[in-house]
Amino acid sequence: MAQDPEQSSPDGPQLHGRIGWALYDWANSSYAAIISTFVFPTYFARQVAENETIGTMQWGNTVGIAGLIVAFSAPLLGAIADQGGRRKPWIGAFTLLCVVATAALWWVRPQTDVLSAMLLVGLATLGAEFAFVFYNAMLPSLTHAGRLGRWSGWAWGLGYAGGIVSLLLALFGFVREGAWFDLPRAEFEHIRATFVLVAAWYGLFAVPLFLFTADEPARHKGLRRAVRDGLAQFRDSLHQLRAYANILRFLLARMIFIDGLATIFAFGGVYAAGTFSLDETQVLMFGIALNVTAGIGAAAFAWVDDWLGSKRTIMVSLVGLMVPGTLLLVVESVTLFWIFGMLLGVFVGPVQAAGRSYLAHTAPLHLRSQMFGLFAFSGKATAFMGPLLVGWVTGWFDSQRAGMSVIIVLLSIGFALMLSVPAAERDTA
């Protein structure tokens, strides 16, 4: 009987190493859920900034500037890491930056120094985003090509689960009345404690990756030489763009459909409240439910990725987003809104996880970190476009439904561009 090559290979990466890698997705997700999305932005705009309007603008500027730095620096840092060989030192340094800066948010009291708050959250965001670049670049060496989609999907699903659990822990442990830890509320200690929770969560669950997951071998280059050779590699790659035309087409398509996907999360709650009159508690429940179905979808489609291939999984997922997304623009019933919203959520995780596994299949061995740097670029470079267009169209037609139709257009353009992207070659032996 043929043995599973993951189990039979004496020198291949072991199961505990892959689990340690996947747990990093669980660790990182707490930052995305609490600091980037739900808790800190609201606290910053309402309590730290002068008023909510100014606070929203300052928050947008902070996140936007951090995103641009990540977009334009990640490919170059990836090239330098390719020359050095190892990824874990980069992950460790940027994880530490995120954990320390996030823990320091505890001292961001109401009506405090806004610039200090913006600087801390900017540094934390850079740490989280850069660490994820090198984390993604580890995927191809963890298992054989026939199981890349599986592990990418499982890890992405685990990330959604981690975000949900950390949110629930923050809610019941600190935020709501009668919480497990009844902290003083005069200076919002019950809210600020959730920032410390994220730092502890991120730091704790990142540890298994460093203990159990095998790293790429070091190339024994000093930092100065790695930087010099990385710059040369980056310049050489720019001169040979035609050789990587297929990857560039994929990254262009991803740039468009990920912008549509990000806009769903940015405006989903606004649409639910404005068009279907959901209150704050119902919107939060909808957000949690959407994350649950997204995590289930990412884990379930992990097998589909290895079976059909990453490109087909992306195409199927985009259709799975466009059909219920279109129906959400025309239904009037709150019940149908929930039904189609949950159906849409099933395909959110797979399109993200399959994108990661597609690049893991196609990135040249000696350029993996650089290519995943470009992967980060494709997710950040036009992140402003979707929200901006939704705002313009909503104002022009005085209709949220018209504004949200922009998302379907972005997903459709991404789907059309993916048609010209070749399927990834896979080693299914």
C-alpha positions as CSV (number, residue, x, y, z in Angstrom):
1,M,0.0,0.0,0.0
2,A,1.3,3.5,-0.9
3,Q,2.1,5.7,2.1
4,D,1.2,9.3,2.5
5,P,4.3,11.2,1.6
6,E,3.7,13.6,4.4
7,Q,4.0,10.8,6.9
8,S,6.5,8.5,5.2
9,S,9.2,11.1,4.3
10,P,11.9,10.8,7.0
11,D,13.3,14.3,6.4
12,G,10.1,16.2,5.4
13,P,8.3,18.6,7.6
14,Q,6.3,16.9,10.3
15,L,2.6,17.4,11.2
16,H,3.3,19.4,14.4
17,G,5.4,21.8,12.3
18,R,2.4,22.4,10.0
19,I,0.0,22.8,12.9
20,G,2.4,25.3,14.5
21,W,2.4,27.2,11.2
22,A,-1.4,27.2,11.0
23,L,-1.7,28.4,14.6
24,Y,0.1,31.7,13.5
25,D,-3.0,32.5,11.5
26,W,-5.1,32.0,14.7
27,A,-2.6,34.3,16.5
28,N,-2.6,37.1,14.0
29,S,-6.4,37.1,13.6
30,S,-6.9,38.6,17.1
31,Y,-5.2,41.8,15.9
32,A,-7.3,42.0,12.8
33,A,-10.5,41.5,14.7
34,I,-10.0,43.7,17.7
35,I,-7.5,46.3,16.7
36,S,-8.1,46.7,13.0
37,T,-11.8,46.2,12.7
38,F,-14.1,46.2,15.7
39,V,-12.9,47.7,19.0
40,F,-9.9,50.1,18.7
41,P,-11.2,52.0,15.7
42,T,-14.4,52.9,17.5
43,Y,-12.6,53.7,20.8
44,F,-10.1,55.9,18.9
45,A,-12.8,57.8,17.0
46,R,-15.2,58.3,19.9
47,Q,-12.8,58.7,22.9
48,V,-9.3,59.6,21.8
49,A,-9.9,62.0,18.9
50,E,-11.4,65.4,19.1
51,N,-14.7,64.1,17.6
52,E,-15.9,61.2,15.6
53,T,-15.6,62.9,12.2
54,I,-12.0,64.0,12.8
55,G,-11.2,60.6,14.5
56,T,-12.6,58.7,11.5
57,M,-10.4,60.8,9.1
58,Q,-7.3,60.3,11.3
59,W,-7.9,56.6,11.6
60,G,-8.3,56.3,7.8
61,N,-5.1,58.2,7.3
62,T,-3.2,56.0,9.8
63,V,-4.4,52.8,8.2
64,G,-3.9,54.1,4.7
65,I,-0.3,55.3,5.3
66,A,0.6,52.0,6.9
67,G,-1.0,50.1,4.0
68,L,1.0,52.1,1.5
69,I,4.2,51.4,3.4
70,V,3.5,47.7,3.4
71,A,2.5,47.7,-0.3
72,F,5.7,49.3,-1.5
73,S,8.2,47.9,1.0
74,A,7.0,44.2,1.2
75,P,8.4,43.1,-2.2
76,L,11.8,44.6,-1.5
77,L,11.9,43.1,2.1
78,G,10.9,39.8,0.6
79,A,13.8,39.9,-1.9
80,I,16.2,40.6,1.0
81,A,14.7,37.6,2.9
82,D,15.2,35.4,-0.2
83,Q,18.9,36.2,-0.1
84,G,19.2,35.5,3.6
85,G,17.2,32.2,3.3
86,R,15.5,32.1,6.7
87,R,12.0,33.5,7.3
88,K,11.5,33.0,11.0
89,P,13.8,35.8,12.1
90,W,11.8,38.3,10.0
91,I,8.5,36.9,11.4
92,G,9.9,37.1,14.9
93,A,11.0,40.7,14.6
94,F,7.8,41.9,13.1
95,T,5.6,39.9,15.5
96,L,7.5,41.5,18.4
97,L,7.0,44.9,17.0
98,C,3.2,44.3,16.7
99,V,2.9,42.7,20.2
100,V,4.9,45.5,22.0
101,A,3.1,48.4,20.1
102,T,-0.3,46.8,20.7
103,A,0.4,46.3,24.4
104,A,1.4,49.9,24.6
105,L,-2.1,50.9,23.4
106,W,-3.2,50.3,27.1
107,W,-1.7,53.8,27.8
108,V,-3.9,55.4,25.1
109,R,-6.4,57.0,27.5
110,P,-9.5,59.1,26.4
111,Q,-8.5,62.5,25.1
112,T,-4.8,61.5,25.1
113,D,-2.1,62.4,22.6
114,V,-3.7,61.5,19.3
115,L,-0.3,61.4,17.4
116,S,1.1,58.9,19.9
117,A,-2.0,56.6,19.4
118,M,-1.7,56.9,15.6
119,L,2.0,56.1,15.8
120,L,1.5,53.0,18.0
121,V,-1.3,51.6,15.9
122,G,0.7,52.4,12.7
123,L,3.7,50.5,14.0
124,A,1.5,47.6,15.2
125,T,-0.1,47.4,11.8
126,L,3.3,47.4,10.0
127,G,4.4,44.6,12.3
128,A,1.3,42.4,11.7
129,E,1.3,42.9,7.9
130,F,5.0,42.4,7.3
131,A,5.1,39.3,9.5
132,F,2.3,37.8,7.5
133,V,4.3,38.3,4.2
134,F,7.0,36.0,5.5
135,Y,4.5,33.7,7.2
136,N,2.8,33.1,3.8
137,A,6.2,32.5,2.1
138,M,6.8,29.5,4.4
139,L,3.8,27.6,3.0
140,P,5.4,26.0,-0.1
141,S,8.0,24.2,2.0
142,L,5.6,22.8,4.6
143,T,4.0,20.1,2.4
144,H,4.0,18.7,-1.1
145,A,2.2,20.6,-3.8
146,G,-0.8,18.3,-3.8
147,R,-1.8,19.5,-0.3
148,L,-0.9,23.2,-0.4
149,G,-4.5,24.2,-0.8
150,R,-5.6,22.0,2.1
151,W,-3.2,23.6,4.5
152,S,-3.8,27.1,3.2
153,G,-7.5,26.7,3.7
154,W,-7.3,25.1,7.1
155,A,-5.0,27.9,8.3
156,W,-7.3,30.5,6.9
157,G,-10.3,28.9,8.5
158,L,-8.4,28.7,11.8
159,G,-7.7,32.4,11.5
160,Y,-11.4,33.2,11.2
161,A,-12.1,31.0,14.2
162,G,-9.4,32.8,16.2
163,G,-10.9,36.2,15.4
164,I,-14.3,35.0,16.6
165,V,-13.0,33.5,19.8
166,S,-10.9,36.5,20.7
167,L,-13.9,38.8,20.0
168,L,-16.1,36.7,22.3
169,L,-13.4,36.7,25.0
170,A,-13.1,40.4,24.8
171,L,-16.9,40.9,24.9
172,F,-17.6,38.5,27.8
173,G,-14.3,39.0,29.6
174,F,-14.0,42.8,29.6
175,V,-16.5,44.8,27.6
176,R,-20.1,44.0,28.5
177,E,-21.8,44.8,31.8
178,G,-21.1,42.1,34.4
179,A,-18.0,40.9,32.5
180,W,-15.7,38.3,34.1
181,F,-13.1,41.0,34.8
182,D,-15.1,44.0,36.1
183,L,-12.5,46.8,35.4
184,P,-13.1,50.5,36.2
185,R,-14.9,52.2,33.3
186,A,-14.2,55.8,34.1
187,E,-11.1,55.8,31.8
188,F,-12.3,52.9,29.7
189,E,-10.0,50.4,31.3
190,H,-12.5,47.7,30.3
191,I,-11.9,48.6,26.6
192,R,-8.1,49.2,26.9
193,A,-7.7,45.8,28.5
194,T,-8.8,44.2,25.2
195,F,-5.7,45.7,23.6
196,V,-3.5,43.9,26.2
197,L,-5.5,40.8,25.5
198,V,-4.6,41.0,21.8
199,A,-0.9,41.4,22.6
200,A,-0.9,38.4,24.9
201,W,-3.0,36.3,22.5
202,Y,-0.8,37.1,19.5
203,G,2.5,36.5,21.4
204,L,1.3,33.2,23.0
205,F,-0.1,31.6,19.9
206,A,2.8,32.6,17.7
207,V,5.2,30.6,19.8
208,P,4.4,27.1,18.3
209,L,5.6,28.3,14.9
210,F,9.0,29.2,16.3
211,L,9.3,26.0,18.3
212,F,8.0,23.4,15.9
213,T,8.0,24.7,12.3
214,A,11.1,24.1,10.2
215,D,12.6,27.2,8.6
216,E,14.4,27.6,5.3
217,P,18.1,26.9,5.6
218,A,20.3,30.0,6.1
219,R,22.5,31.1,3.3
220,H,25.1,32.4,5.7
221,K,25.1,35.9,4.4
222,G,25.5,38.9,6.6
223,L,22.7,41.4,6.7
224,R,24.7,43.9,4.6
225,R,25.3,41.4,1.9
226,A,21.7,40.1,2.0
227,V,20.4,43.7,1.6
228,R,22.8,44.3,-1.3
229,D,21.9,41.0,-3.0
230,G,18.2,41.5,-2.3
231,L,18.3,44.9,-4.0
232,A,20.1,43.3,-7.0
233,Q,17.5,40.5,-7.1
234,F,14.6,43.0,-7.0
235,R,16.1,45.1,-9.8
236,D,16.7,41.9,-11.9
237,S,13.1,40.8,-11.3
238,L,11.9,44.2,-12.6
239,H,14.0,43.8,-15.7
240,Q,12.5,40.3,-16.3
241,L,8.9,41.0,-15.7
242,R,7.9,39.1,-18.9
243,A,9.2,35.9,-17.4
244,Y,6.7,36.3,-14.6
245,A,3.8,37.5,-16.8
246,N,1.4,34.7,-15.6
247,I,2.0,35.6,-11.9
248,L,1.6,39.3,-12.6
249,R,-1.7,38.6,-14.4
250,F,-2.9,36.7,-11.3
251,L,-1.8,39.5,-9.0
252,L,-3.6,42.1,-11.1
253,A,-6.8,40.1,-11.0
254,R,-6.4,39.5,-7.2
255,M,-5.8,43.3,-6.7
256,I,-9.3,43.9,-8.1
257,F,-11.3,41.2,-6.5
258,I,-9.7,41.5,-3.1
259,D,-10.6,45.2,-3.2
260,G,-14.2,44.1,-3.7
261,L,-13.9,41.6,-0.9
262,A,-12.4,44.2,1.5
263,T,-15.2,46.6,0.6
264,I,-17.8,44.0,1.6
265,F,-16.3,44.0,5.1
266,A,-15.9,47.7,5.2
267,F,-19.5,48.5,4.3
268,G,-21.4,45.3,5.2
269,G,-22.4,46.7,8.6
270,V,-23.2,50.1,7.2
271,Y,-25.4,48.5,4.6
272,A,-27.1,46.3,7.1
273,A,-27.9,49.2,9.4
274,G,-28.9,51.7,6.7
275,T,-30.9,49.5,4.3
276,F,-32.3,46.8,6.6
277,S,-32.4,48.8,9.9
278,L,-30.3,46.4,12.0
279,D,-29.2,47.9,15.3
280,E,-25.7,47.8,16.7
281,T,-26.1,44.4,18.5
282,Q,-27.7,42.9,15.3
283,V,-24.8,44.2,13.2
284,L,-22.3,42.7,15.6
285,M,-24.1,39.4,15.5
286,F,-24.2,39.6,11.7
287,G,-20.4,40.3,11.6
288,I,-19.7,37.3,13.9
289,A,-22.0,35.1,11.8
290,L,-20.3,36.2,8.6
291,N,-16.9,35.3,10.0
292,V,-18.2,31.9,11.1
293,T,-19.4,31.0,7.6
294,A,-16.2,32.4,6.1
295,G,-14.1,30.2,8.3
296,I,-16.3,27.1,7.6
297,G,-16.0,27.8,3.9
298,A,-12.2,28.2,4.0
299,A,-11.8,24.9,5.8
300,A,-14.3,23.0,3.7
301,F,-12.9,24.3,0.3
302,A,-9.4,23.3,1.3
303,W,-10.0,19.9,-0.2
304,V,-11.6,21.5,-3.2
305,D,-8.5,23.5,-3.8
306,D,-6.3,20.4,-4.0
307,W,-9.0,18.6,-6.1
308,L,-9.9,21.3,-8.7
309,G,-6.9,23.5,-8.4
310,S,-6.4,27.0,-7.0
311,K,-7.5,28.8,-10.1
312,R,-10.8,26.9,-10.4
313,T,-11.4,27.4,-6.7
314,I,-11.0,31.1,-7.0
315,M,-13.4,31.2,-10.0
316,V,-16.0,29.2,-8.2
317,S,-15.7,31.3,-5.1
318,L,-16.0,34.6,-7.1
319,V,-19.3,33.3,-8.6
320,G,-20.3,32.3,-5.1
321,L,-19.7,35.9,-4.0
322,M,-21.4,37.5,-7.0
323,V,-24.7,35.6,-7.1
324,P,-25.8,36.1,-3.4
325,G,-24.1,39.6,-3.5
326,T,-26.4,40.6,-6.4
327,L,-29.4,39.2,-4.6
328,L,-28.5,41.2,-1.5
329,L,-28.9,44.3,-3.6
330,V,-32.6,43.6,-4.5
331,V,-34.1,41.7,-1.6
332,E,-36.3,43.6,0.9
333,S,-36.7,40.9,3.6
334,V,-34.4,40.9,6.6
335,T,-34.6,37.1,6.7
336,L,-33.4,36.9,3.1
337,F,-30.7,39.4,3.9
338,W,-29.4,37.0,6.6
339,I,-29.7,33.9,4.3
340,F,-27.9,35.4,1.3
341,G,-25.4,37.1,3.6
342,M,-24.4,33.8,5.2
343,L,-24.2,32.2,1.8
344,L,-21.9,34.9,0.6
345,G,-19.8,34.4,3.7
346,V,-19.1,30.8,2.7
347,F,-17.1,31.9,-0.3
348,V,-15.1,34.7,1.4
349,G,-12.6,32.4,3.0
350,P,-11.9,30.1,0.0
351,V,-11.1,33.0,-2.4
352,Q,-8.5,34.3,0.0
353,A,-7.0,30.9,0.9
354,A,-6.9,29.7,-2.8
355,G,-5.1,32.9,-3.7
356,R,-2.4,32.1,-1.3
357,S,-2.1,28.5,-2.4
358,Y,-2.0,29.6,-6.1
359,L,1.0,31.7,-5.5
360,A,2.6,29.0,-3.4
361,H,2.3,26.7,-6.4
362,T,3.6,29.2,-9.0
363,A,6.2,31.3,-7.2
364,P,9.8,30.4,-8.2
365,L,11.7,28.8,-5.4
366,H,14.4,31.5,-5.2
367,L,11.8,34.4,-5.3
368,R,9.2,33.1,-2.8
369,S,9.4,35.9,-0.2
370,Q,9.6,38.5,-2.9
371,M,6.6,37.1,-4.7
372,F,4.6,37.0,-1.4
373,G,5.7,40.6,-1.0
374,L,4.0,41.4,-4.3
375,F,1.1,39.4,-3.0
376,A,0.8,41.8,-0.1
377,F,1.2,44.7,-2.6
378,S,-1.8,43.4,-4.6
379,G,-3.9,43.4,-1.5
380,K,-3.0,47.0,-0.4
381,A,-2.1,49.1,-3.4
382,T,-5.7,49.9,-4.5
383,A,-7.4,49.3,-1.1
384,F,-8.8,52.9,-1.3
385,M,-10.6,52.3,-4.6
386,G,-13.6,50.2,-3.5
387,P,-14.6,52.4,-0.5
388,L,-14.1,55.5,-2.5
389,L,-16.3,54.3,-5.4
390,V,-19.0,53.1,-3.1
391,G,-19.1,56.5,-1.4
392,W,-19.3,58.3,-4.7
393,V,-22.0,56.1,-6.3
394,T,-24.1,56.1,-3.1
395,G,-24.0,59.9,-3.0
396,W,-24.6,60.2,-6.8
397,F,-27.7,58.0,-6.7
398,D,-28.7,58.7,-3.1
399,S,-28.9,54.9,-2.6
400,Q,-26.9,52.4,-0.6
401,R,-28.0,49.6,-2.9
402,A,-26.6,51.5,-5.9
403,G,-23.4,52.2,-4.0
404,M,-22.9,48.6,-3.0
405,S,-23.3,47.5,-6.6
406,V,-19.7,48.7,-7.1
407,I,-18.6,45.5,-5.2
408,I,-20.3,43.3,-7.8
409,V,-18.5,45.2,-10.6
410,L,-15.1,44.8,-8.9
411,L,-15.7,41.0,-8.4
412,S,-16.8,40.7,-12.0
413,I,-13.7,42.5,-13.3
414,G,-11.5,40.2,-11.1
415,F,-13.3,37.2,-12.5
416,A,-12.8,38.3,-16.1
417,L,-9.1,38.9,-15.5
418,M,-8.8,35.5,-13.9
419,L,-10.0,33.9,-17.1
420,S,-6.6,34.7,-18.7
421,V,-4.6,33.4,-15.8
422,P,-3.2,29.9,-16.4
423,A,-3.9,27.1,-13.9
424,A,-1.1,26.4,-11.5
425,E,1.1,23.4,-12.3
426,R,0.7,20.9,-9.5
427,D,2.8,18.0,-8.3
428,T,0.0,15.5,-7.4
429,A,2.4,12.6,-7.0
